[in-house]
């Protein structure tokens, strides 16, 4: 086995172990496993995704904000990174940041309705009903199918009351 093949094998092993720890509700162990990945692979999309999920599980909001913003800019096609960024920003600095994340998102993500729907969920949970309704209207305009699940989404409960 050459060095490149060994690196790929080690990376896969650490990623699989981290996934397992997260599935078991052990985010600290997942982070420890991800710390074993070589520096050249730490910014791999899979490693970043798992690290963000672990930080979210630990409720470690400021590191999550920082990493998610880096990940979202590095991999703008990955909507999950923008959601981690917005959610962690909301937790770290309530009432701040949704607009920042939305403006940083690439146009195709903004046009999908995916981001607006999730920003509506965050705003509704924070009690910002009118702001949430605005995001939700835009999400429905862009993707009418989203309206089917919105009525039953517990995060949007305040909008319907």
MDTraj code that builds the backbone (N, CA, C; nanometers):
import mdtraj as md
import numpy as np

residues = "UNK UNK UNK UNK UNK UNK UNK UNK UNK UNK UNK UNK UNK UNK UNK UNK UNK UNK UNK UNK UNK UNK UNK UNK UNK UNK UNK UNK UNK UNK UNK UNK UNK UNK UNK UNK UNK UNK UNK UNK UNK UNK UNK UNK UNK UNK UNK UNK UNK UNK UNK UNK UNK UNK UNK UNK UNK UNK UNK UNK UNK UNK UNK UNK UNK UNK UNK UNK UNK UNK UNK UNK UNK UNK UNK UNK UNK UNK UNK UNK UNK UNK UNK UNK UNK UNK UNK UNK UNK UNK UNK UNK UNK UNK UNK UNK UNK UNK UNK UNK UNK UNK UNK UNK UNK UNK UNK UNK UNK UNK UNK UNK UNK UNK UNK UNK UNK UNK UNK UNK UNK UNK UNK UNK UNK UNK UNK UNK UNK UNK UNK UNK UNK UNK UNK UNK UNK UNK UNK UNK UNK UNK UNK UNK UNK UNK UNK UNK UNK UNK UNK UNK UNK UNK UNK UNK UNK UNK UNK UNK UNK".split()
xyz = np.array([
    [0.0853, -0.1171, 0.0000],
    [0.0000, 0.0000, 0.0000],
    [0.0900, 0.1236, 0.0000],
    [0.0673, 0.2141, -0.0968],
    [0.1494, 0.3357, -0.1020],
    [0.0955, 0.4396, -0.0024],
    [0.1690, 0.5479, 0.0164],
    [0.1345, 0.6485, 0.1174],
    [-0.0002, 0.7141, 0.0886],
    [-0.0294, 0.7394, -0.0394],
    [-0.1566, 0.8021, -0.0762],
    [-0.2747, 0.7111, -0.0443],
    [-0.2578, 0.5835, -0.0728],
    [-0.3627, 0.4853, -0.0440],
    [-0.3819, 0.4704, 0.1070],
    [-0.2730, 0.4735, 0.1812],
    [-0.2808, 0.4642, 0.3278],
    [-0.3529, 0.5861, 0.3846],
    [-0.3264, 0.7040, 0.3270],
    [-0.3926, 0.8264, 0.3715],
    [-0.5426, 0.8172, 0.3479],
    [-0.5831, 0.7710, 0.2308],
    [-0.7262, 0.7561, 0.2003],
    [-0.7921, 0.6557, 0.2930],
    [-0.7217, 0.5464, 0.3199],
    [-0.7749, 0.4430, 0.4077],
    [-0.7904, 0.4949, 0.5504],
    [-0.6904, 0.5660, 0.5994],
    [-0.6966, 0.6232, 0.7338],
    [-0.8075, 0.7269, 0.7446],
    [-0.8204, 0.8083, 0.6405],
    [-0.9257, 0.9091, 0.6386],
    [-1.0629, 0.8419, 0.6462],
    [-1.0846, 0.7414, 0.5643],
    [-1.2134, 0.6693, 0.5646],
    [-1.2412, 0.6089, 0.7016],
    [-1.1401, 0.5522, 0.7633],
    [-1.1575, 0.4905, 0.8947],
    [-1.1998, 0.5939, 0.9980],
    [-1.1344, 0.7098, 0.9993],
    [-1.1691, 0.8149, 1.0948],
    [-1.3089, 0.8705, 1.0688],
    [-1.3438, 0.8884, 0.9419],
    [-1.4764, 0.9397, 0.9073],
    [-1.5843, 0.8402, 0.9493],
    [-1.5634, 0.7137, 0.9209],
    [-1.6621, 0.6119, 0.9603],
    [-1.6765, 0.6036, 1.1120],
    [-1.5659, 0.6113, 1.1818],
    [-1.5722, 0.6080, 1.3289],
    [-1.6468, 0.7304, 1.3814],
    [-1.6187, 0.8485, 1.3256],
    [-1.6877, 0.9699, 1.3688],
    [-1.8377, 0.9593, 1.3408],
    [-1.8739, 0.9061, 1.2256],
    [-2.0162, 0.8858, 1.1940],
    [-2.0814, 0.7939, 1.2969],
    [-2.0111, 0.6890, 1.3330],
    [-2.0630, 0.5961, 1.4329],
    [-2.0832, 0.6624, 1.5675],
    [-1.9845, 0.7406, 1.6100],
    [-1.9979, 0.8108, 1.7380],
    [-2.1164, 0.9074, 1.7357],
    [-2.1333, 0.9777, 1.6243],
    [-2.2463, 1.0706, 1.6156],
    [-2.3788, 0.9950, 1.6202],
    [-2.3854, 0.8812, 1.5530],
    [-2.5080, 0.8007, 1.5542],
    [-2.5404, 0.7523, 1.6954],
    [-2.4384, 0.7337, 1.7761],
    [-2.4570, 0.6886, 1.9142],
    [-2.4762, 0.8053, 2.0120],
    [-2.4781, 0.9278, 1.9594],
    [-2.4955, 1.0437, 2.0465],
    [-2.3707, 1.0784, 2.1253],
    [-2.2546, 1.0549, 2.0653],
    [-2.1278, 1.0798, 2.1324],
    [-2.0451, 1.1829, 2.0538],
    [-2.0895, 1.3098, 2.0533],
    [-2.0209, 1.4098, 1.9704],
    [-1.8770, 1.4384, 2.0131],
    [-1.8462, 1.4313, 2.1418],
    [-1.7079, 1.4563, 2.1869],
    [-1.6140, 1.3510, 2.1280],
    [-1.6575, 1.2248, 2.1296],
    [-1.5753, 1.1172, 2.0731],
    [-1.5610, 1.1336, 1.9222],
    [-1.6674, 1.1817, 1.8570],
    [-1.6602, 1.2070, 1.7131],
    [-1.5555, 1.3138, 1.6826],
    [-1.5543, 1.4210, 1.7633],
    [-1.4535, 1.5257, 1.7432],
    [-1.3126, 1.4725, 1.7661],
    [-1.2965, 1.3912, 1.8696],
    [-1.1648, 1.3322, 1.8967],
    [-1.1184, 1.2496, 1.7768],
    [-1.2091, 1.1756, 1.7178],
    [-1.1760, 1.0936, 1.6011],
    [-1.1384, 1.1825, 1.4823],
    [-1.2137, 1.2891, 1.4616],
    [-1.1864, 1.3799, 1.3500],
    [-1.0548, 1.4546, 1.3696],
    [-1.0144, 1.4742, 1.4939],
    [-0.8859, 1.5387, 1.5211],
    [-0.7687, 1.4528, 1.4743],
    [-0.7922, 1.3247, 1.4545],
    [-0.6863, 1.2340, 1.4098],
    [-0.6618, 1.2412, 1.2592],
    [-0.7504, 1.3078, 1.1881],
    [-0.7350, 1.3225, 1.0430],
    [-0.6183, 1.4169, 1.0164],
    [-0.5388, 1.3839, 0.9176],
    [-0.4247, 1.4674, 0.8807],
    [-0.4683, 1.6069, 0.8393],
    [-0.3798, 1.7040, 0.8621],
    [-0.4104, 1.8447, 0.8355],
    [-0.4564, 1.8685, 0.6923],
    [-0.4003, 1.7951, 0.5978],
    [-0.4349, 1.8160, 0.4573],
    [-0.5764, 1.7711, 0.4236],
    [-0.6401, 1.6930, 0.5120],
    [-0.7760, 1.6441, 0.4860],
    [-0.8809, 1.7051, 0.5795],
    [-0.8397, 1.7912, 0.6711],
    [-0.9353, 1.8480, 0.7681],
    [-1.0420, 1.9343, 0.7020],
    [-1.0122, 1.9905, 0.5853],
    [-1.1098, 2.0738, 0.5156],
    [-1.1860, 1.9964, 0.4081],
    [-1.1775, 1.8654, 0.4123],
    [-1.2573, 1.7821, 0.3232],
    [-1.4048, 1.8011, 0.3579],
    [-1.4910, 1.8022, 0.2581],
    [-1.6333, 1.8287, 0.2794],
    [-1.6949, 1.7314, 0.3802],
    [-1.6561, 1.6038, 0.3767],
    [-1.7122, 1.5051, 0.4700],
    [-1.6653, 1.5309, 0.6126],
    [-1.5377, 1.5624, 0.6266],
    [-1.4837, 1.5908, 0.7600],
    [-1.5488, 1.7162, 0.8186],
    [-1.5670, 1.8187, 0.7367],
    [-1.6310, 1.9412, 0.7845],
    [-1.7754, 1.9160, 0.8261],
    [-1.8466, 1.8406, 0.7461],
    [-1.9868, 1.8106, 0.7771],
    [-1.9975, 1.7408, 0.9131],
    [-1.9127, 1.6420, 0.9346],
    [-1.9168, 1.5681, 1.0611],
    [-1.8733, 1.6548, 1.1792],
    [-1.7717, 1.7360, 1.1588],
    [-1.7242, 1.8235, 1.2669],
    [-1.8349, 1.9221, 1.3059],
    [-1.9053, 1.9758, 1.2076],
    [-2.0145, 2.0689, 1.2381],
    [-2.1281, 1.9991, 1.3120],
    [-2.1591, 1.8786, 1.2729],
    [-2.2644, 1.8039, 1.3428],
    [-2.2235, 1.7760, 1.4872],
    [-2.0964, 1.7462, 1.5073],
    [-2.0476, 1.7204, 1.6433],
    [-2.0514, 1.8483, 1.7273],
    [-2.0049, 1.9600, 1.6711],
    [-2.0081, 2.0870, 1.7444],
    [-2.1514, 2.1262, 1.7781],
    [-2.2413, 2.1008, 1.6853],
    [-2.3828, 2.1277, 1.7099],
    [-2.4324, 2.0407, 1.8250],
    [-2.3942, 1.9130, 1.8242],
    [-2.4348, 1.8221, 1.9313],
    [-2.3817, 1.8638, 2.0679],
    [-2.2664, 1.9266, 2.0672],
    [-2.2069, 1.9759, 2.1930],
    [-2.2574, 2.1153, 2.2296],
    [-2.3317, 2.1752, 2.1402],
    [-2.3811, 2.3115, 2.1578],
    [-2.2652, 2.4100, 2.1757],
    [-2.1610, 2.3867, 2.0999],
    [-2.0419, 2.4713, 2.1034],
    [-2.0560, 2.5725, 1.9898],
    [-2.1335, 2.6804, 2.0171],
    [-2.1839, 2.7651, 1.9103],
    [-2.0803, 2.8517, 1.8417],
    [-1.9903, 2.9169, 1.9132],
    [-1.8946, 3.0051, 1.8457],
    [-1.8004, 2.9295, 1.7523],
    [-1.7410, 2.8175, 1.7952],
    [-1.6603, 2.7416, 1.6993],
    [-1.7441, 2.6920, 1.5802],
    [-1.8702, 2.6604, 1.6069],
    [-1.9591, 2.6156, 1.4997],
    [-1.9838, 2.7292, 1.3999],
    [-2.0063, 2.8501, 1.4499],
    [-2.0246, 2.9669, 1.3614],
    [-1.9022, 2.9842, 1.2735],
    [-1.7851, 2.9830, 1.3354],
    [-1.6611, 3.0067, 1.2616],
    [-1.6362, 2.8996, 1.1560],
    [-1.6509, 2.7738, 1.1954],
    [-1.6247, 2.6653, 1.1015],
    [-1.7297, 2.6613, 0.9910],
    [-1.8565, 2.6828, 1.0267],
    [-1.9621, 2.6782, 0.9254],
    [-1.9455, 2.7888, 0.8229],
    [-1.9046, 2.9065, 0.8652],
    [-1.8853, 3.0153, 0.7686],
    [-1.7705, 2.9827, 0.6727],
    [-1.6643, 2.9221, 0.7234],
    [-1.5529, 2.8791, 0.6381],
    [-1.5999, 2.7694, 0.5422],
    [-1.6714, 2.6708, 0.5969],
    [-1.7185, 2.5587, 0.5155],
    [-1.8152, 2.6055, 0.4074],
    [-1.9067, 2.6973, 0.4428],
    [-2.0052, 2.7462, 0.3461],
    [-1.9383, 2.8222, 0.2326],
    [-1.8362, 2.8958, 0.2639],
    [-1.7652, 2.9713, 0.1589],
    [-1.6777, 2.8796, 0.0738],
    [-1.6248, 2.7768, 0.1362],
    [-1.5399, 2.6825, 0.0622],
    [-1.6233, 2.5905, -0.0263],
    [-1.7405, 2.5496, 0.0224],
    [-1.8293, 2.4575, -0.0499],
    [-1.9684, 2.5209, -0.0597],
    [-1.9851, 2.6244, -0.1412],
    [-2.1129, 2.6953, -0.1464],
    [-2.2297, 2.6117, -0.1973],
    [-2.2015, 2.4996, -0.2581],
    [-2.3085, 2.4123, -0.3072],
    [-2.3677, 2.3252, -0.1962],
    [-2.3065, 2.3260, -0.0791],
    [-2.3509, 2.2448, 0.0338],
    [-2.4440, 2.3267, 0.1243],
    [-2.5729, 2.3138, 0.1030],
    [-2.6705, 2.3888, 0.1810],
    [-2.6623, 2.3628, 0.3300],
    [-2.6216, 2.2429, 0.3677],
    [-2.6127, 2.2086, 0.5105],
    [-2.5182, 2.3032, 0.5842],
    [-2.4111, 2.3464, 0.5188],
    [-2.3157, 2.4351, 0.5855],
    [-2.3797, 2.5701, 0.6174],
    [-2.4636, 2.6197, 0.5279],
    [-2.5323, 2.7460, 0.5525],
    [-2.6317, 2.7322, 0.6673],
    [-2.6963, 2.6169, 0.6754],
    [-2.7902, 2.5949, 0.7857],
    [-2.7178, 2.5873, 0.9191],
    [-2.6048, 2.5169, 0.9230],
    [-2.5259, 2.5122, 1.0472],
    [-2.4830, 2.6537, 1.0863],
    [-2.4410, 2.7300, 0.9880],
    [-2.3947, 2.8663, 1.0124],
    [-2.5078, 2.9508, 1.0714],
    [-2.6233, 2.9476, 1.0064],
    [-2.7371, 3.0282, 1.0534],
    [-2.7825, 2.9827, 1.1919],
    [-2.7908, 2.8535, 1.2125],
    [-2.8388, 2.8013, 1.3410],
    [-2.7424, 2.8363, 1.4537],
    [-2.6134, 2.8143, 1.4303],
    [-2.5140, 2.8434, 1.5340],
    [-2.5061, 2.9934, 1.5616],
    [-2.5179, 3.0732, 1.4573],
    [-2.5159, 3.2185, 1.4743],
    [-2.6350, 3.2625, 1.5578],
    [-2.7487, 3.2023, 1.5317],
    [-2.8713, 3.2312, 1.6074],
    [-2.8522, 3.1981, 1.7552],
    [-2.7846, 3.0863, 1.7832],
    [-2.7621, 3.0452, 1.9219],
    [-2.6539, 3.1293, 1.9894],
    [-2.5484, 3.1616, 1.9155],
    [-2.4371, 3.2377, 1.9730],
    [-2.4730, 3.3841, 1.9930],
    [-2.5459, 3.4403, 1.8968],
    [-2.5834, 3.5827, 1.9029],
    [-2.7304, 3.5952, 1.8615],
    [-2.8215, 3.5677, 1.9537],
    [-2.9644, 3.5710, 1.9203],
    [-3.0047, 3.7022, 1.8524],
    [-3.0904, 3.6882, 1.7515],
    [-3.1390, 3.8049, 1.6792],
    [-3.0401, 3.8600, 1.5787],
    [-2.9338, 3.7891, 1.5533],
    [-2.8279, 3.8402, 1.4675],
    [-2.7899, 3.7345, 1.3642],
    [-2.7690, 3.7747, 1.2432],
    [-2.7007, 3.6872, 1.1504],
    [-2.7759, 3.6214, 1.0383],
    [-2.9068, 3.6040, 1.0461],
    [-2.9758, 3.5330, 0.9384],
    [-2.9545, 3.6036, 0.8049],
    [-2.9616, 3.7338, 0.8062],
    [-2.9419, 3.8107, 0.6830],
    [-2.7995, 3.7918, 0.6293],
    [-2.7026, 3.7905, 0.7205],
    [-2.5620, 3.7703, 0.6816],
    [-2.5440, 3.6370, 0.6097],
    [-2.6041, 3.5336, 0.6629],
    [-2.5933, 3.4006, 0.6029],
    [-2.6651, 3.3976, 0.4690],
    [-2.7849, 3.4558, 0.4647],
    [-2.8626, 3.4574, 0.3417],
    [-2.7857, 3.5291, 0.2303],
    [-2.7265, 3.6427, 0.2634],
    [-2.6532, 3.7200, 0.1624],
    [-2.5266, 3.6489, 0.1167],
    [-2.4691, 3.5662, 0.2013],
    [-2.3486, 3.4920, 0.1645],
    [-2.3800, 3.3684, 0.0803],
    [-2.5049, 3.3237, 0.0846],
    [-2.5436, 3.2018, 0.0113],
    [-2.5409, 3.2277, -0.1388],
    [-2.5003, 3.1281, -0.2158],
    [-2.4999, 3.1452, -0.3609],
    [-2.6431, 3.1557, -0.4147],
    [-2.6566, 3.2218, -0.5268],
    [-2.7878, 3.2455, -0.5868],
    [-2.8705, 3.1181, -0.6053],
    [-2.8142, 3.0080, -0.6532],
    [-2.8976, 2.8874, -0.6703],
    [-2.9586, 2.8380, -0.5389],
    [-2.8861, 2.8499, -0.4294],
    [-2.9391, 2.8081, -0.2995],
    [-3.0510, 2.9025, -0.2551],
    [-3.0322, 3.0313, -0.2798],
    [-3.1363, 3.1279, -0.2428],
    [-3.2622, 3.1077, -0.3272],
    [-3.2460, 3.0652, -0.4501],
    [-3.3602, 3.0450, -0.5392],
    [-3.4318, 2.9127, -0.5166],
    [-3.3746, 2.8234, -0.4378],
    [-3.4361, 2.6921, -0.4177],
    [-3.5505, 2.6949, -0.3165],
    [-3.5535, 2.7927, -0.2315],
    [-3.6524, 2.7973, -0.1256],
    [-3.6055, 2.7265, 0.0011],
    [-3.5075, 2.6416, -0.0126],
    [-3.4533, 2.5627, 0.0985],
    [-3.4032, 2.6531, 0.2114],
    [-3.3255, 2.7519, 0.1766],
    [-3.2679, 2.8398, 0.2774],
    [-3.3757, 2.9272, 0.3415],
    [-3.4666, 2.9835, 0.2595],
    [-3.5727, 3.0664, 0.3151],
    [-3.6606, 2.9876, 0.4116],
    [-3.6927, 2.8653, 0.3759],
    [-3.7768, 2.7828, 0.4618],
    [-3.7094, 2.7634, 0.5979],
    [-3.5840, 2.7303, 0.5970],
    [-3.5131, 2.7065, 0.7227],
    [-3.4891, 2.8348, 0.8010],
    [-3.4654, 2.9447, 0.7324],
    [-3.4540, 3.0720, 0.8032],
    [-3.5889, 3.1095, 0.8661],
    [-3.6981, 3.0783, 0.7977],
    [-3.8315, 3.1012, 0.8547],
    [-3.8479, 3.0203, 0.9830],
    [-3.8007, 2.8971, 0.9830],
    [-3.8095, 2.8129, 1.1024],
    [-3.7327, 2.8770, 1.2183],
    [-3.6111, 2.9236, 1.1915],
    [-3.5295, 2.9851, 1.2961],
    [-3.5973, 3.1104, 1.3510],
    [-3.6448, 3.1954, 1.2610],
    [-3.7087, 3.3203, 1.3038],
    [-3.8360, 3.2922, 1.3833],
    [-3.9153, 3.1942, 1.3396],
    [-4.0389, 3.1598, 1.4113],
    [-4.0067, 3.1112, 1.5521],
    [-3.9028, 3.0318, 1.5654],
    [-3.8647, 2.9812, 1.6971],
    [-3.8155, 3.0925, 1.7881],
    [-3.7618, 3.1985, 1.7277],
    [-3.7161, 3.3135, 1.8067],
    [-3.8280, 3.4129, 1.8339],
    [-3.9488, 3.3841, 1.7816],
    [-4.0625, 3.4723, 1.8042],
    [-4.0739, 3.5868, 1.7055],
    [-3.9907, 3.5870, 1.6032],
    [-3.9950, 3.6908, 1.5001],
    [-4.0918, 3.6476, 1.3900],
    [-4.2200, 3.6506, 1.4236],
    [-4.3236, 3.5921, 1.3383],
    [-4.3324, 3.6605, 1.2023],
    [-4.3299, 3.7927, 1.1984],
    [-4.3440, 3.8632, 1.0696],
    [-4.2237, 3.8365, 0.9781],
    [-4.1038, 3.8364, 1.0358],
    [-3.9840, 3.8051, 0.9564],
    [-3.9937, 3.6620, 0.9047],
    [-4.0372, 3.5705, 0.9907],
    [-4.0531, 3.4304, 0.9515],
    [-4.1542, 3.4166, 0.8389],
    [-4.2651, 3.4881, 0.8491],
    [-4.3670, 3.4817, 0.7431],
    [-4.3111, 3.5286, 0.6093],
    [-4.2285, 3.6322, 0.6132],
    [-4.1663, 3.6815, 0.4893],
    [-4.0778, 3.5754, 0.4245],
    [-3.9935, 3.5124, 0.5054],
    [-3.9089, 3.4044, 0.4518],
    [-3.9945, 3.2896, 0.3991],
    [-4.1004, 3.2579, 0.4717],
    [-4.1857, 3.1465, 0.4318],
    [-4.2597, 3.1769, 0.3017],
    [-4.3106, 3.2984, 0.2874],
    [-4.3771, 3.3360, 0.1607],
    [-4.2828, 3.3183, 0.0429],
    [-4.1590, 3.3627, 0.0617],
    [-4.0614, 3.3501, -0.0474],
    [-4.0282, 3.2034, -0.0735],
    [-4.0171, 3.1246, 0.0313],
    [-3.9901, 2.9809, 0.0143],
    [-4.1024, 2.9153, -0.0651],
    [-4.2271, 2.9481, -0.0346],
    [-4.3422, 2.8896, -0.1060],
    [-4.3465, 2.9374, -0.2504],
    [-4.3105, 3.0629, -0.2729],
    [-4.3098, 3.1152, -0.4092],
    [-4.2073, 3.0393, -0.4947],
    [-4.0924, 3.0145, -0.4345],
    [-3.9854, 2.9465, -0.5074],
    [-4.0087, 2.7965, -0.5193],
    [-4.0713, 2.7389, -0.4175],
    [-4.0942, 2.5950, -0.4171],
    [-4.2276, 2.5662, -0.3480],
    [-4.3373, 2.5694, -0.4240],
    [-4.4707, 2.5531, -0.3655],
    [-4.4905, 2.4228, -0.2878],
    [-4.4136, 2.3209, -0.3177],
    [-4.4265, 2.1920, -0.2491],
    [-4.3964, 2.2057, -0.0998],
    [-4.3146, 2.3022, -0.0637],
    [-4.2793, 2.3225, 0.0774],
    [-4.4010, 2.3552, 0.1626],
    [-4.5031, 2.4115, 0.1021],
    [-4.6237, 2.4473, 0.1768],
    [-4.6927, 2.3241, 0.2334],
    [-4.6719, 2.2098, 0.1715],
    [-4.7363, 2.0869, 0.2178],
    [-4.6900, 2.0458, 0.3571],
    [-4.5632, 2.0627, 0.3853],
    [-4.5115, 2.0205, 0.5159],
    [-4.5104, 2.1338, 0.6187],
    [-4.5195, 2.2578, 0.5730],
    [-4.5066, 2.3714, 0.6643],
    [-4.6139, 2.3735, 0.7723],
    [-4.7359, 2.3378, 0.7384],
    [-4.8455, 2.3403, 0.8362],
    [-4.8224, 2.2434, 0.9518],
    [-4.7449, 2.1396, 0.9263],
    [-4.7218, 2.0363, 1.0285],
    [-4.5830, 2.0451, 1.0909],
    [-4.5085, 2.1484, 1.0560],
    [-4.3733, 2.1655, 1.1076],
    [-4.3812, 2.2325, 1.2450],
    [-4.3412, 2.1625, 1.3527],
    [-4.3517, 2.2197, 1.4874],
    [-4.2730, 2.3509, 1.5035],
    [-4.1658, 2.3679, 1.4268],
    [-4.0863, 2.4899, 1.4379],
    [-4.1621, 2.6120, 1.3864],
    [-4.2642, 2.5897, 1.3043],
    [-4.3421, 2.6994, 1.2466],
    [-4.4754, 2.7216, 1.3184],
    [-4.4941, 2.6548, 1.4285],
    [-4.6214, 2.6586, 1.5014],
    [-4.6666, 2.8014, 1.5331],
    [-4.5744, 2.8890, 1.5704],
    [-4.6120, 3.0265, 1.6075],
    [-4.6689, 3.1056, 1.4904],
    [-4.6347, 3.0684, 1.3693],
    [-4.6853, 3.1397, 1.2514],
    [-4.8341, 3.1124, 1.2331],
    [-4.8772, 2.9923, 1.2659],
    [-5.0159, 2.9534, 1.2394],
    [-5.1085, 2.9884, 1.3543],
    [-5.0545, 3.0248, 1.4702],
    [-5.1396, 3.0566, 1.5866],
    [-5.1845, 3.2007, 1.5849],
])
top = md.Topology()
chain = top.add_chain()
for i, resn in enumerate(residues, 1):
    res = top.add_residue(resn, chain, resSeq=i)
    for name in ("N", "CA", "C"):
        top.add_atom(name, md.element.get_by_symbol(name[0]), res)
traj = md.Trajectory(xyz[None], top)
